[in-house]
Amino acid sequence: MKTSIIRLFAAILVACFASSIRGETIHYDVFVTGSGTSLVIGGYDDDATTATIPAGQMRVFGGEVVGSGSASPYQSASPGEPGFRAVNQGSLNNPALTTPANVYTALPAATPLTFSFLPITIGSDTRNLFYWNGAGSVAFAPVASDVTLDLSKLGFGGWTRGINGASASVISGTSIQDTGSGGAVHTHLFTSIGSAGQAPDQGFYLYSLQLEMTGYTSSDPLYFVFGALDPGAIQAPFGNLAEFETAHGLAEVWVEDNLAVVPEPSSLALAGIGAVGAGLAALRSRQRRSRQKAGKNLA
């Protein structure tokens, strides 16, 4: 019996790792809830309307900015990335909607969920923004000072906050959204990446956010790996879209393994095989919409 459980657990690990390399079209919003005085982070699947909070929380999210030509920065497609979600207590207690259920508490009503950009240290470099061109082994490096990444909230009360290749400190953002009467949040930001106001180099950009809310300790650092590409003119070292997607998955795995603290399999096993499967699948899945949908938004 013990041997069978071990084999099942190993199979789950292999399957989840394989799915991360292939890349997923599942779109995960950043899911935020509470545990005592701590903010807890998971992933919310917009299409399935379900939330998953893996052991060790979810720390790495992906997305894309897309563009055409070189005249302007690349931007995330509608409805925007990254997205943010919080739900009411009834949804947190419903095992069909939140995994695990009956564990976490809803956020307080009418309270701003805010963010700050965090610096990242890789080797001897500390920056708010890193880049990897996708060639060879994953190797994120600093970018030029005129490379910028902006987060924007559109509509009434909209705002833009950004970082660039020269920034290397905690940079205060602003309110993502106030919670509703049951503690819910649902909003999407738009990401824009450019180089001196023009198109950025195609490849992968890495930045980090910390979420904050009055009455809670700040979240652990969250890492965002955004691919930048022109779907109609993919640049070397990528020969096609599939190669770009594979590299995107490898970049996220590298961030998980080198920057985000991921629980060891032995500790994950304590949560139960079912929870492990769901948690790892969410942790390794890509937070992004399909390239086909992104292409349609560009048309």
C-alpha positions in Angstrom: 0.0 0.0 0.0 2.8 2.4 0.9 4.6 1.6 -2.3 1.5 2.3 -4.3 1.0 5.7 -2.7 4.6 6.6 -3.4 4.2 5.6 -7.0 1.0 7.6 -7.4 2.7 10.7 -5.8 5.6 10.4 -8.2 3.3 10.1 -11.2 1.5 13.3 -10.1 4.8 15.1 -9.8 5.9 14.0 -13.3 2.6 14.9 -14.9 2.6 18.4 -13.3 6.2 19.1 -14.3 5.4 18.0 -17.8 2.4 20.3 -18.0 4.6 23.2 -17.0 7.0 22.6 -19.8 4.3 22.4 -22.4 2.6 25.6 -21.1 -1.1 25.9 -20.3 -3.8 28.2 -21.7 -5.4 28.4 -18.2 -5.6 32.0 -17.0 -4.8 32.4 -13.3 -5.6 35.6 -11.5 -3.8 36.3 -8.3 -6.1 35.0 -5.7 -6.0 36.8 -2.3 -7.5 35.6 1.0 -6.7 35.8 4.7 -5.3 33.5 7.4 -5.3 35.2 10.8 -3.3 38.4 10.1 -1.5 37.0 7.0 -2.4 37.5 3.4 -2.5 34.2 1.6 -2.0 33.9 -2.2 -3.3 31.3 -4.6 -4.6 31.1 -8.2 -8.0 31.9 -9.5 -9.2 30.3 -12.8 -11.5 32.8 -14.5 -12.9 30.3 -16.9 -13.7 27.6 -14.3 -14.5 30.2 -11.6 -12.5 28.1 -9.1 -9.6 29.0 -6.7 -6.7 26.9 -5.7 -4.3 27.6 -2.8 -1.4 25.2 -3.0 0.8 24.3 0.0 3.4 27.0 0.3 1.0 29.4 -1.6 1.3 30.4 -5.2 4.3 32.6 -5.8 4.9 32.7 -9.6 2.5 34.0 -12.3 3.0 34.4 -16.0 1.5 36.6 -18.7 2.2 38.2 -22.0 2.5 41.6 -23.7 2.1 41.6 -27.4 2.7 44.1 -30.2 3.2 44.6 -33.9 6.2 46.4 -35.4 8.5 48.7 -33.4 6.6 51.9 -33.1 5.2 51.4 -29.6 5.5 49.3 -26.5 3.9 45.9 -26.2 0.8 45.6 -24.1 -1.3 42.9 -22.5 -4.5 42.0 -24.3 -8.0 42.7 -23.0 -9.1 42.2 -20.2 -5.6 42.7 -19.0 -2.9 40.9 -17.0 -2.3 40.5 -14.2 -5.7 39.9 -12.7 -6.6 39.9 -9.0 -9.4 38.1 -7.2 -10.8 37.7 -3.7 -14.1 36.0 -2.8 -16.6 35.9 0.0 -16.7 33.5 2.9 -19.3 31.3 1.3 -17.1 30.7 -1.7 -14.1 30.0 0.5 -16.1 27.3 2.3 -17.4 25.7 -0.9 -15.1 22.8 -1.9 -16.4 23.1 -5.5 -15.1 26.6 -5.7 -12.0 26.8 -3.4 -9.4 24.2 -2.6 -8.8 23.6 0.2 -12.2 24.7 1.6 -13.1 25.8 5.1 -9.5 26.9 5.9 -9.2 30.6 5.0 -11.2 33.8 5.9 -12.6 36.4 3.6 -11.0 39.8 3.4 -12.7 42.7 5.3 -15.2 44.8 3.4 -14.5 48.3 2.0 -10.7 47.9 2.4 -8.1 48.8 -0.3 -5.8 46.0 -1.6 -2.6 47.8 -2.5 0.8 46.8 -3.9 4.5 47.7 -4.1 7.2 46.8 -6.5 10.0 44.8 -4.9 13.6 44.6 -5.9 14.9 41.2 -6.9 18.5 39.9 -6.3 20.0 37.5 -8.9 23.7 36.8 -8.4 25.3 40.1 -7.6 22.6 42.2 -9.3 19.7 43.8 -7.5 17.0 45.3 -9.7 13.3 45.7 -10.1 13.3 44.4 -13.6 15.3 41.6 -15.2 15.3 40.1 -18.8 16.2 36.8 -20.5 16.2 36.5 -24.3 15.3 32.8 -24.3 18.6 31.5 -25.6 20.3 28.6 -23.9 19.8 28.0 -20.2 17.6 30.4 -18.3 19.7 33.5 -17.3 17.9 36.6 -16.2 20.0 39.8 -16.4 19.5 43.5 -15.8 18.2 45.6 -18.6 19.0 49.1 -19.9 17.7 52.0 -17.9 15.3 53.1 -20.8 13.5 49.7 -20.6 10.2 50.3 -18.7 7.4 48.1 -17.4 4.2 49.9 -16.4 1.1 48.6 -14.7 -2.1 50.6 -15.4 -5.7 50.5 -14.3 -8.0 51.9 -16.9 -11.3 53.8 -16.4 -12.4 56.2 -13.8 -9.7 56.7 -11.2 -7.2 55.0 -13.4 -3.5 55.2 -12.7 -0.1 54.0 -14.0 2.8 52.9 -11.9 6.1 51.6 -13.3 9.6 50.4 -13.0 12.6 50.6 -15.3 16.0 49.1 -15.8 17.6 51.5 -13.4 15.2 51.1 -10.4 16.4 48.9 -7.5 14.3 49.6 -4.5 10.8 49.1 -2.9 8.6 51.3 -5.0 5.1 52.1 -3.7 2.2 51.4 -6.0 -1.3 52.3 -5.2 -4.7 50.7 -4.6 -5.6 47.8 -6.9 -9.2 47.8 -5.7 -11.3 48.2 -2.6 -13.0 45.1 -1.4 -16.8 44.8 -1.7 -19.3 44.2 1.0 -18.3 40.5 1.3 -14.6 41.1 0.9 -14.5 40.3 -2.8 -12.1 41.7 -5.4 -12.2 41.3 -9.2 -10.1 43.5 -11.4 -7.4 43.3 -14.1 -4.5 45.6 -14.7 -2.8 46.2 -18.0 1.0 45.6 -18.4 3.1 47.6 -20.9 6.7 46.9 -21.7 8.8 49.2 -23.9 12.3 50.4 -24.7 12.6 54.2 -25.0 9.0 54.3 -26.0 9.4 51.7 -28.7 8.9 48.0 -28.9 10.9 46.0 -26.3 13.3 43.1 -27.2 11.3 39.9 -27.5 11.8 37.5 -24.6 10.9 37.3 -20.9 10.7 40.1 -18.3 10.7 39.4 -14.6 9.4 41.6 -11.8 8.1 41.2 -8.3 5.1 42.6 -6.3 4.1 42.6 -2.7 0.4 42.9 -1.8 -0.7 44.9 1.2 -3.9 45.4 3.2 -4.6 47.2 6.5 -4.8 44.7 9.4 -2.6 42.1 7.6 1.1 41.5 7.2 2.3 42.0 3.7 2.2 39.0 1.3 5.3 37.1 0.4 7.0 38.4 -2.7 5.1 37.4 -5.9 7.0 36.9 -9.1 5.7 37.7 -12.6 7.3 36.3 -15.8 5.9 38.2 -18.8 6.7 37.1 -22.3 7.0 39.9 -24.9 6.4 39.0 -28.6 5.1 40.0 -31.9 3.0 37.0 -33.0 3.4 37.9 -36.6 7.2 38.3 -36.5 8.7 36.1 -33.8 12.4 36.9 -33.4 15.4 34.6 -32.9 16.2 32.5 -30.9 12.6 31.3 -31.4 11.8 29.6 -34.6 8.1 29.5 -33.9 5.4 30.1 -31.3 5.8 26.6 -29.7 9.5 27.3 -29.0 8.6 30.7 -27.4 6.0 28.9 -25.2 8.5 26.2 -24.1 11.0 28.9 -23.1 8.3 30.8 -21.2 7.6 27.7 -19.2 11.2 27.1 -18.5 11.6 30.7 -17.3 8.8 30.3 -14.8 10.1 27.0 -13.5 13.5 28.6 -13.0 11.9 31.4 -11.0 10.0 28.9 -8.9 13.2 26.9 -8.2 15.6 29.8 -7.6 13.6 32.7 -6.2 10.3 31.4 -4.8 10.3 29.1 -1.8 8.5 25.9 -2.9 7.7 23.2 -0.3 9.5 19.9 -0.5 7.5 16.9 -1.7 7.6 15.4 1.9 5.8 18.5 3.3 3.4 18.6 0.4 2.4 15.0 1.1 1.1 16.1 4.5 -1.7 18.0 2.7 -2.9 14.8 1.0 -2.4 13.4 -2.5 -5.5 15.1 -3.8 -4.5 18.5 -2.6 -1.0 18.0 -3.8 -2.2 17.2 -7.3 -4.3 20.4 -7.4 -1.7 22.5 -5.8 1.2 21.5 -8.0 -0.9 21.8 -11.2 -1.8 25.3 -10.2 1.7 26.2 -9.2 3.2 25.0 -12.4 0.5 26.2 -14.7 0.9 29.3 -16.9 -1.1 32.4 -16.1 -1.9 33.4 -19.6 -4.4 33.5 -22.3 -3.8 31.6 -25.6 -1.8 33.3 -28.3 -4.7 32.8 -30.6 -6.9 35.0 -28.4 -4.1 37.6 -28.0 -3.7 37.7 -31.8 -7.4 38.4 -32.2 -7.2 41.3 -29.9 -4.4 42.8 -32.0 -6.4 42.6 -35.2 
